[in-house]
Amino acid sequence: MSHDPRARLREEVLARFRQLLDQRLPTGPQTLVQIEQTVAEISREVSRELERRLLDEQEPSPDNQATCPHCAQPARYRGRVPRLLLTRHGEQTLFRRYYSCSPCQTGCAPLDRALGLDAGATSPTVRVWMARLGALAPFELAAALLQELTGVVGSVSTLERTALAVGDAFHHAQHQQAIQHHAGHLPQPAARPRRLYIAMDGTMTPLREPWRQDGSSGALVCRYGECKIGVVYEARPGPRGDQGVRCKQYVATLGDVEAFAPLIGAAAHLSGHHYAKELIVLGDGAVWIWRLAARQFPTAIQIVDFYHASEHLWNVARARFGEGSPEAKAWVEARQKELKEDQLSRVLTSIGEWQPKGKVQQDLREREYQYFAGNAERMRYGSYVKKGYHIGSGVVEAACRHVVGSRLDQAGMHWRQERAEAIVGLRAALCSTRPPDLRPYCGLPE
């Protein structure tokens, strides 16, 4: 046998491959499923064996001392210590040389750093898989999908811990990017959109206070917190105006408006909003949306979602004519027609003509009158439709369900806010048209 280590390794792996082929190759007709399973089993065993051998060869030459990575003082060799790793080829037990440092009372294994390992037991590739699946599906389902699709068997707790860690790292990087944008240090984007939409909304998410399943920290206290979500998107033009979505970028946070504003600002910048000939902000009428838009996108056209405007018409109609009455339906349809013809003054006149006797209804009339009067410039729907603009916030309404609700607000779910923050920010990015590369957030050394 050759004395060249690489040649010897090739010969040994090939011998193992031949042995597996002799043992596993079928002798008779096989279905496609059986063929797939045979090939997968042989490939997995050969890959795992080759990976194990290559890992063993990475250990540096024996040395009684190593430099401590914490204090740079000499650390003494104490022996070989096993470490369990979970890679894309399965579990591997890595035996590496371990050193202890007397000055700073810490230990180290230089091979860990050389291999790019973090404090966890998973390889960077597996961490990427776990983070993606953990953001897109409940952790139990994600662990099952990981095993079914890749053959990697990881516990639910490992997958959850990994997804949260990657989400935290991404969350931190996203906020650093927002700070760079505020300071004017973000690079100029390649996108040059003609028309760009920015839609914002809030949706409630089930949260909880610190709690343990064994009850040692007291009773479970649940509450709801608002998750603010934004989407920057380009529409797909059609013969009757903009139709559908060409590309989209989501951002989301359970923080307040001051935390959300830099995120939507950076997303708009990277989508090329400075180059857009037309910038449109869509919202449901919430005051925080228009204040944010005025501060960050002062040149944008602001549009109140037509569906929400119609809901306010229905509030008046039900109180004035009765729930489910033909008169209420007819009144709303007439007012909707007026809104689409830029006749908001007629809508205001019709609301003002109502003279309710009770204080509750009087307050409702005044509140709804002020709603339409205060949003007059945002309700020129006839002009908007002629220009081909979207007048509905359906894209962000769908984002509330797809990005937030379908992952964070399922039966029996309740989240610590910081854990929900890690998952929703990561999920928003992964649901976007151009999802990020997660490798930089998976603990790789710089």
Beta strands, then each sheet from edge to edge (+ up, - down):
strand 1: 65-67
strand 2: 74-87
strand 3: 90-101
strand 4: 106-108
strand 5: 195-208
strand 6: 222-238
strand 7: 241-253
strand 8: 278-283
strand 9: 301-304
sheet 1: 1+ 2- 3+ 4-
sheet 2: 7+ 6- 5+ 8+ 9+
end
